[in-house]
Amino acid sequence: MSVKNNKYNILVVDDENSLREMLSILLQRQGYQIDQAADGSTALSMAQENGYDLIISDIQMPKMTGIELLRQLRSQDNHVTMIMMTAFSSTEEAVEAMKLGAYDYITKPFKNDEIRLVIKNALEREQLQQENRQLKQQLGQRFSFQSLIGHSPAMLKLISLLERIAPSQVNVLITGESGTGKELVAKALHLNSGRKGHAFVPINCGAIPENLLESELFGHEKGAFTGADKRKEGLFESADHGTLFLDEIGELPMGMQVKLLRVLQEREFRRVGGTQNIPLNIRLVAATNQDLSAMIKDGEFREDLYYRLNVVSIELPPLRTRSDDIPLLIQSFYARLTGKDGYPIEKRALEYLLNYDWPGNVRELENLVERCVVLGEADKLTIDCLPDQIKNKRHHICEPLGDLPEEGFDLEKWLENMERAILLQALEKAGGVRKRAAELLGINFRSIRYRLSKLGIGDDCEKP
């Protein structure tokens, strides 16, 4: 944000000199740095030359109206926040200004307290938008995978791996819990590869009935079966020279696993009812939330196909292990839903969000933001819009002790018992795996080992 001497830089635009002077004096008393312009054309030149945090402009002016000034600034991708003033209280003008991106409008004559509040809120919103733009720019410069939101260690490690493998042609197997964004990662691999100019074709292996699966994947010739009244191109053929994404690969029937293996080995296929082999040039990315190794042992998944798919394996972290990314994800979802930047989060609501387990992962968080946008009374995420399953997780949030007993109490003992209870709870949730428990608590393995030893929690309660 362009700030001079720690003051917000504001441009006041109005053809009425007395109003400009009055408003400038009022705002200078509030500590703002004020410039003035008597018409829209002058204001446009000044805005192009100087960076302003806020422009307050009359709508009706000679030479160039406030609406046209706003339109010109937006056409130049200028992100400055604008508040419009009108003496006519025209609904049509106000609606047009808001559609063009004005923050708000006020009707003259206005009360001093009213415009102070509107300006304060507008500048706070602009600061949030500026921080969001800077963060997006930094991520865009640092990473080519702009669709993947997050700056936690787990996400930075994931993006680093994706950057290395995206240009290659190797098959990739993406694993992770439901809702972690496996298709998003697959699409990012495609868009950052040499195949980005060709099709990205996603297929959910569990969503297509088994009797239609072969025809959907490989296509069919006219007359191949009842109802096949013309030749149909399959999804494999649609993905030629591009990327084929097989989601829920663990749901693929055993018979189709054999046929898929042959396609991967021979790099060619036949349409159902066809006699000619069709060459295939694709990159295959598969995904699953199932344990394919266990399915192999149970005879439910072919081991040879597994090794064909799993040339490079990517495991997506669940949201509960990268809670640092939650505020950034919320801002991203809000911008996608509303087209606006900057979504304030109530401090107490954020505490609940950071301490929730997120069994539905990123998809559940996205649904929550949509819920809050619909149910919220203001452009703010508050505790009132959170569902009960999040608000009821109160045991995860440190609550005040309450009234201190008259006789006092042993603080060190209370803290020790609290720490013991939290460590045991984390170990239980992590199935006894200390490394996983440490991740849940946001500490490293050495720290949890020290704390367990200090409290006399033995090896019988934990696994390495």
C-alpha positions in Angstrom: 0.0 0.0 0.0 1.4 3.4 -0.9 1.7 5.3 2.4 3.6 8.5 2.8 5.1 9.2 6.3 2.9 6.4 7.7 -0.2 8.1 6.4 -2.7 6.8 3.9 -2.6 8.8 0.7 -6.1 9.9 -0.4 -7.2 11.9 -3.5 -10.4 14.0 -3.2 -12.0 14.8 -6.5 -14.9 17.3 -6.8 -15.6 20.4 -9.0 -16.9 22.2 -6.0 -14.0 23.9 -4.3 -15.6 24.5 -0.9 -16.5 20.8 -0.5 -13.0 19.7 -1.6 -11.5 22.0 1.0 -13.9 21.0 3.8 -13.4 17.3 3.2 -9.6 17.7 2.9 -9.4 19.5 6.2 -11.6 16.9 7.9 -9.4 14.0 6.7 -6.1 15.8 7.4 -7.2 16.1 11.0 -7.6 12.3 10.9 -3.9 11.9 9.9 -4.4 11.2 6.2 -2.3 12.6 3.4 -4.6 14.5 1.1 -4.4 15.6 -2.6 -7.1 17.4 -4.5 -8.4 17.4 -8.1 -11.1 19.7 -9.5 -12.2 17.3 -12.3 -11.9 13.7 -13.4 -9.3 14.3 -16.1 -6.9 15.8 -13.7 -7.6 13.1 -11.2 -6.9 10.4 -13.8 -3.5 12.0 -14.5 -2.7 12.2 -10.8 -3.7 8.6 -10.2 -1.5 7.4 -13.0 1.4 9.4 -11.6 0.9 8.8 -7.9 -0.2 5.7 -6.0 -3.3 6.4 -4.0 -4.8 4.2 -1.3 -8.2 5.7 -1.8 -10.0 8.1 -4.2 -13.1 9.9 -3.1 -14.8 11.3 -6.2 -18.0 13.1 -7.0 -20.1 11.4 -9.7 -21.4 14.5 -11.5 -18.5 16.6 -12.8 -17.7 18.4 -16.1 -15.1 17.0 -18.6 -15.1 13.5 -17.0 -17.6 12.1 -14.6 -16.7 10.1 -11.6 -18.2 7.0 -13.3 -15.9 7.5 -16.3 -12.9 8.1 -14.0 -13.7 4.8 -12.3 -14.1 3.0 -15.6 -10.8 4.4 -16.9 -8.9 3.3 -13.8 -10.4 -0.2 -13.9 -9.5 -0.5 -17.6 -5.8 0.2 -16.6 -6.0 -2.6 -14.0 -5.6 0.0 -11.3 -6.6 -1.5 -7.9 -7.2 1.7 -6.1 -10.3 1.8 -3.8 -12.9 4.4 -4.7 -15.8 5.9 -2.8 -18.3 7.8 -4.9 -20.2 11.0 -3.8 -23.5 12.1 -5.3 -26.0 14.9 -4.5 -28.7 13.3 -6.5 -29.1 9.9 -4.7 -29.4 8.2 -8.1 -29.9 4.5 -7.6 -28.9 3.8 -11.2 -25.6 5.7 -10.8 -24.9 4.0 -7.6 -25.5 0.5 -9.0 -23.4 1.3 -12.1 -20.5 2.5 -9.8 -20.7 -0.7 -7.6 -20.7 -2.9 -10.7 -17.6 -1.2 -11.9 -15.9 -1.9 -8.6 -16.5 1.1 -6.4 -16.3 0.3 -2.7 -19.3 2.4 -1.6 -21.1 5.6 -2.3 -22.4 8.4 -0.1 -25.1 11.0 -0.6 -24.3 14.7 -0.2 -24.8 16.4 2.2 -23.2 13.7 4.4 -22.4 13.6 8.1 -18.8 13.8 9.2 -19.0 10.7 11.3 -20.6 8.8 8.4 -17.8 9.5 5.9 -15.1 8.9 8.6 -16.5 5.4 9.1 -16.9 4.6 5.4 -13.3 5.7 4.8 -11.9 3.7 7.7 -13.7 0.5 6.5 -12.6 1.1 2.9 -8.9 1.5 3.9 -9.0 -1.6 6.1 -10.4 -3.6 3.2 -7.8 -2.1 0.8 -5.1 -3.2 3.2 -6.4 -6.8 3.2 -6.7 -6.7 -0.6 -3.1 -5.4 -1.0 -1.7 -8.0 1.3 -3.6 -10.7 -0.6 -2.3 -9.4 -4.0 1.3 -9.3 -2.7 1.0 -12.8 -1.3 -0.4 -14.1 -4.6 2.4 -12.3 -6.5 5.1 -13.7 -4.2 3.7 -17.2 -4.6 3.4 -16.7 -8.4 7.0 -15.6 -8.6 8.2 -18.4 -6.3 6.1 -21.2 -7.8 4.6 -21.9 -11.2 1.8 -23.9 -9.5 -0.4 -20.9 -8.8 -3.6 -23.0 -8.4 -2.1 -24.7 -5.3 -2.8 -22.6 -2.3 -0.6 -22.8 0.7 2.7 -21.7 2.3 3.0 -24.4 5.0 6.2 -26.6 5.0 4.1 -29.5 3.7 2.8 -27.6 0.8 6.1 -26.0 -0.1 7.6 -29.5 -0.1 4.8 -30.8 -2.3 5.1 -27.9 -4.8 8.9 -28.4 -5.0 8.4 -32.1 -5.9 5.7 -31.2 -8.5 8.1 -28.6 -10.1 10.7 -31.4 -10.6 8.4 -34.0 -12.1 5.9 -31.9 -14.1 8.2 -31.6 -17.2 8.8 -35.3 -17.4 6.6 -37.9 -19.1 6.5 -40.4 -16.2 3.2 -41.8 -14.9 2.2 -40.4 -11.5 0.2 -41.9 -8.6 -1.4 -39.4 -6.3 -2.6 -40.7 -2.9 -4.3 -38.9 -0.1 -7.5 -38.6 1.9 -10.8 -37.6 0.2 -11.0 -33.9 -0.3 -7.3 -33.1 -0.3 -7.3 -31.9 -3.9 -5.9 -34.8 -6.0 -7.5 -33.6 -9.2 -6.2 -30.1 -8.7 -2.7 -31.5 -8.4 -3.1 -33.6 -11.5 -4.3 -30.6 -13.4 -1.4 -28.5 -12.1 1.0 -31.2 -13.4 -0.7 -31.0 -16.8 -0.6 -27.2 -17.0 3.1 -27.1 -16.1 4.1 -29.8 -18.6 4.8 -29.8 -22.3 1.3 -31.2 -22.8 -0.5 -28.2 -21.5 -1.7 -27.2 -25.0 -3.6 -30.4 -25.3 -6.5 -31.9 -23.4 -6.7 -32.8 -19.7 -9.3 -35.6 -19.4 -10.5 -36.6 -15.9 -12.2 -39.9 -15.4 -13.8 -41.1 -12.1 -13.3 -44.9 -12.3 -16.0 -45.4 -9.6 -18.7 -43.3 -11.3 -19.0 -45.2 -14.6 -21.1 -48.5 -14.5 -18.8 -51.5 -15.2 -20.8 -52.6 -18.3 -20.2 -49.2 -19.9 -16.6 -48.6 -18.7 -14.8 -50.2 -21.6 -16.8 -48.3 -24.2 -16.4 -45.0 -22.3 -12.6 -45.4 -22.0 -11.8 -46.9 -25.4 -14.8 -45.9 -27.5 -16.6 -48.2 -29.9 -17.3 -48.9 -33.5 -20.7 -48.7 -35.1 -22.7 -51.9 -34.5 -20.3 -53.1 -31.7 -23.3 -53.8 -29.5 -27.0 -53.0 -29.3 -27.5 -49.3 -29.4 -24.1 -48.5 -30.9 -25.6 -46.8 -34.0 -22.4 -44.8 -34.8 -18.7 -44.7 -34.0 -17.8 -43.1 -30.7 -14.5 -41.8 -29.6 -13.4 -42.9 -26.1 -11.9 -40.8 -23.3 -8.4 -42.3 -24.0 -8.6 -41.1 -27.5 -9.8 -37.6 -26.4 -6.7 -37.3 -24.2 -4.2 -38.1 -27.0 -1.1 -35.9 -26.7 -2.5 -34.7 -23.4 -3.0 -36.0 -19.8 -5.4 -38.7 -18.8 -6.4 -38.5 -15.1 -7.8 -41.7 -13.6 -9.4 -40.8 -10.3 -10.4 -43.5 -7.8 -8.2 -46.0 -9.6 -8.8 -48.5 -6.8 -12.4 -48.8 -8.0 -11.4 -50.1 -11.4 -12.7 -53.7 -11.9 -10.2 -56.4 -12.3 -11.1 -57.1 -15.9 -10.5 -53.5 -16.8 -7.2 -53.5 -14.8 -5.9 -56.1 -17.3 -6.9 -54.0 -20.3 -5.4 -50.9 -18.8 -2.2 -52.7 -18.2 -2.0 -53.8 -21.8 -2.6 -50.2 -23.0 0.2 -48.9 -20.8 2.6 -51.6 -22.0 1.8 -51.4 -25.7 0.9 -47.7 -25.9 -2.0 -48.5 -28.2 -5.7 -49.7 -27.9 -8.7 -50.8 -29.8 -12.2 -49.5 -29.8 -14.8 -51.9 -28.7 -15.8 -53.9 -31.8 -12.7 -52.6 -33.7 -10.0 -54.5 -35.5 -7.3 -51.8 -35.8 -4.8 -50.8 -33.1 -4.8 -47.0 -32.4 -1.5 -45.6 -31.1 -1.8 -43.6 -27.9 0.4 -40.8 -26.7 -0.7 -39.7 -23.3 0.6 -39.1 -19.8 -1.2 -41.0 -17.2 -1.9 -39.6 -13.7 -3.9 -41.8 -11.3 -5.3 -41.1 -7.9 -6.8 -43.0 -5.0 -7.7 -42.6 -1.3 -7.4 -46.3 -0.8 -4.4 -48.4 0.3 -3.4 -50.1 -3.0 -0.7 -52.2 -1.3 -3.3 -53.7 1.0 -5.6 -54.3 -2.0 -2.8 -56.1 -3.7 -2.4 -58.5 -0.8 -6.2 -59.1 -0.8 -6.1 -59.9 -4.5 -8.2 -56.8 -5.4 -5.6 -54.9 -7.4 -3.0 -56.1 -9.8 0.6 -55.7 -8.6 2.0 -55.3 -12.1 -0.5 -52.5 -12.8 0.4 -50.8 -9.6 4.1 -50.6 -10.5 3.1 -49.2 -14.0 1.1 -46.5 -12.3 3.4 -45.8 -9.4 6.5 -44.6 -11.3 6.4 -41.4 -9.1 4.2 -41.3 -6.0 2.8 -38.1 -4.5 1.1 -38.2 -1.1 -1.1 -35.1 -0.4 -1.1 -33.9 3.2 -4.4 -33.7 5.0 -5.6 -30.3 6.0 -5.2 -31.0 9.7 -1.4 -31.2 9.2 -1.2 -27.9 7.5 -3.5 -25.6 9.4 -1.2 -22.6 8.7 -2.8 -22.7 5.2 -6.4 -22.3 6.4 -6.6 -18.5 6.4 -5.0 -18.3 2.9 -7.4 -21.0 1.6 -10.4 -19.1 3.1 -9.4 -16.0 1.2 -8.9 -17.9 -2.0 -12.4 -19.6 -1.7 -14.0 -16.3 -0.8 -12.5 -14.5 -3.9 -13.6 -17.4 -6.1 -17.2 -17.3 -4.8 -17.7 -13.5 -4.7 -15.2 -12.0 -7.0 -14.0 -9.9 -4.2 -10.7 -9.9 -2.2 -10.4 -9.6 1.6 -12.5 -11.7 4.0 -12.0 -10.7 7.6 -12.1 -13.7 10.0 -13.2 -13.3 13.6 -10.4 -14.2 16.0 -12.5 -16.7 18.0 -13.9 -18.3 14.8 -10.3 -18.7 13.5 -9.4 -20.5 16.8 -12.1 -23.1 16.1 -11.1 -23.5 12.5 -7.4 -24.1 13.4 -8.2 -26.7 16.0 -10.8 -28.7 14.0 -9.7 -32.0 12.5 -11.2 -31.4 9.0 -12.1 -35.0 8.1 -13.4 -33.7 4.7 -10.1 -31.7 4.2 -9.9 -28.8 1.7 -13.3 -29.7 0.2 -15.0 -29.4 3.6 -13.3 -26.0 4.2 -14.5 -24.8 0.8 -18.1 -25.8 1.6 -17.8 -24.0 5.0 -16.7 -20.8 3.3 -19.7 -21.0 0.9 -22.0 -21.6 3.9 -20.6 -18.6 5.7 -20.9 -16.3 2.7 -24.6 -17.4 2.3 -25.5 -17.3 6.0 -23.2 -14.5 7.3 -24.8 -11.2 8.0 -21.7 -9.2 6.9 -18.6 -9.7 4.8 -16.9 -11.4 7.7 -16.5 -15.0 8.8 -17.8 -15.1 12.3 -18.4 -17.9 14.9 -22.2 -17.7 14.3 -21.9 -19.2 10.8 -19.8 -22.2 11.9 -21.6 -25.6 12.0 -22.1 -27.4 15.3 -19.5 -30.1 14.6 -16.8 -27.4 14.6 -18.1 -25.3 17.5 -18.5 -28.5 19.6 -14.8 -29.3 19.4 -14.2 -27.1 22.4 -11.8 -29.6 24.1 -9.3 -28.7 21.4 -9.2 -25.0 22.4 -7.5 -23.8 25.6 -10.3 -22.4 27.8 -9.7 -20.0 30.7 -9.4 -21.7 34.1 -12.4 -19.7 35.4 -12.5 -18.1 38.8 -9.2 -18.5 40.7 -9.9 -20.4 44.0 -9.6 -18.2 47.1 -6.9 -20.5 48.5 -5.0 -20.4 45.2 -3.8 -23.4 43.3 -0.6 -25.1 42.0 -0.1 -23.6 38.6 2.9 -25.8 37.7 0.9 -29.0 38.5 -2.1 -27.7 36.6 0.1 -27.0 33.5 1.8 -30.4 33.8 -1.6 -32.2 34.0 -2.8 -30.2 31.0 0.3 -31.0 29.0 0.0 -34.7 29.9 -3.7 -34.8 28.8 -2.9 -33.1 25.5 0.0 -35.4 24.7 -2.0 -38.5 25.5 -4.9 -37.3 23.4 -2.5 -36.6 20.5 -0.9 -40.0 20.8 -4.4 -41.6 20.8 -5.5 -39.7 17.7 -2.2 -40.6 16.0 -2.6 -44.3 16.7 0.5 -44.2 19.0 2.8 -42.9 16.3 4.9 -40.2 17.9 5.9 -38.5 14.7 2.2 -38.1 13.7 1.3 -36.9 17.2 4.1 -34.2 16.9 2.6 -33.0 13.6 -0.9 -32.7 15.3 0.6 -30.6 18.0 2.8 -28.5 15.7 6.0 -29.5 17.3 9.0 -31.5 16.1 9.8 -35.1 16.9 12.6 -34.3 19.3 10.3 -32.0 21.3 7.6 -34.5 21.7 10.1 -37.2 22.7 11.5 -34.8 25.4 8.1 -33.9 26.7 7.0 -37.5 26.9 10.1 -38.5 28.8 9.8 -35.5 31.2 6.3 -36.5 32.1 7.2 -40.2 32.5 5.0 -41.4 29.6 6.6 -44.6 28.7 7.2 -46.4 25.4 4.3 -48.7 26.1 2.0 -45.7 25.2 3.7 -44.9 21.9 5.3 -46.1 18.7 8.4 -44.7 17.1 
